[in-house]
C-alpha cells in the first residue's frame, strides 16, 4: 500500500463535472492519494490509516488527530505504475479493482473509526482532483 500525502488548504474531486468529495480545512487538511498492490492486508491498511491520522505534518508539528483536520482520500492505482522498461507504464503491480475497492473502503472506515472527517473520490472513476498544496508538503507512506 502506498499513500501520497499532501498537506492542503483546499481540495476537491469531481467526476463528470459533479463534485463528489471536498475538504475546506481551517487552516490545513490532508489529501491522501491511495494505491494498493496484490500483497496488501487488512492489518496493513489499518496501520497506514493510523499512521496518516497521527502524522505530524500540520503547522506546529501537529497531526490530523491533534487538530481534527479533514482528509480527502482518493484511490489512485497509478501509484504502482512501473516505468523501469520502455516508455509505457506497466500496471501489473497495482491490485485489481476487486481487491483494491474493499481495501479502500476499509482504509476510509478505519480513518473514520479513529475520529477523522473523511471525504472521498469515486473508486474506479475518471476523476479530476484539484488542490492547493500548502508548504508544499508531500510525503510517500508505504508498508
N, C-alpha and C positions, 0 to 999 in steps of 0.2 A: 504494500500500500504506500502510496505517495500522496502528500498534500503540499501543494504550493500555496503558501500563506502570504497574503499581502495585508499590511495594515492600511486601512482606508478611512476616508472621511465620508464617503458615499459609495454605494454600489447597487447595481440593479441588473436583472436578467430579463430579456424579452424573447418571446417565441412568436414568430409571425406577427410582429408588431404589438403583441399583447404582453404587458408586464406580468411576469409570473413570480418574481421574487425581488425584494428591495430591502435595503437597510439604509437608514439615515442616522448614523450614530452621532452621539453628542458626548465627546468630540470625536471618538475613534471607534472603529469596529474592525472585524476581520473578514476578508474574502478568502475562502478555502476552496481551491480547485483540487478535486479529489479523484485519484485514479487507483484502480485495483489490478492486481495480477493474479495468476492462477493459484498461487500458494497462500493467499491471504486467508486468515482465520477470523472467527468472531472475536476471539480474545485479543488479537492484534488490532482489530478495528476499534474495540472498546479502549484499548491502551492509547491509541493515537488520538481518539476523541478526547480522552482525559488530558493528554499532553497538550493538544491545541487549546483546550479550555484554560489550562494553567500556564500557558506560555507567556512569559513576561516580556512582551514586545510593545506594550502600550506605554504612553507617557508615564514617567516616574517609575519605570521598570515594573509596571503592574500588568496583570493578566485580565482576560475577559471575566474570569472567576472573581477577581477583585472588584471590577468596575461594573459588571453586568453588561459589558459591550456586546452588541449583537454580532452574529456570524451569518454570512451568506455562504452556503455550501453548494457547490456546483460540481456535478460529475464531469470528469474530463479524462477519457481513456487515452488521449494523446500523450499524457504524461509517461506512458510506457512505449512511446514510439522509439524504434531502434533505427538510427541513421548511420550505423557503422559501415554498411556496404551500400555503395551506389548513391543515387540521389532521391530515391523513393523510400520513404519510411516504411518499415515493417511494423505491423500492429500485433504480431504474434505473442508478444509478452503481456499484452492487455487481456484482462479477463473478459470473456464474452458477456453480453448483456444478461443472460440467465444467471450468471454467477455474480456479476457486479451490482445489478439492481438491488437484490436483497441486502448486500453488504452496504450499499449507500443508504438504504433505509435504516439499517442498524446503526450506522455512523450518526445519522441525524437524530434518531431516537436516543442514542447514548448521550449525545450533547444535551438534548432536552432533559433527560433524566438527571444530568449534572446541574441543571438550572439555566442552561443557555437559551437565549432567544434566537431561534434559527429560522432563516428564510432559505428557500432552495430554488434551484433551477428546475428543469423538467428532464428527467432521465431519458436519454436517447434522442432528444430533440436537437435540431439545429438552433443553437441559442446565440444571442448577442449579449455579451457581458460588458457593461460599462462600469468604470470605477475611477475613483480619484485616489491614487496611491499616496499615502502620507509618509513622507520621510525622504526618499522612498524606503520602505522596509519590505523586503521579500525574502522568505526563507523556504527551504525544502525540508519537510519532515518525512522520514521513512522508517519502516520497520522491516 
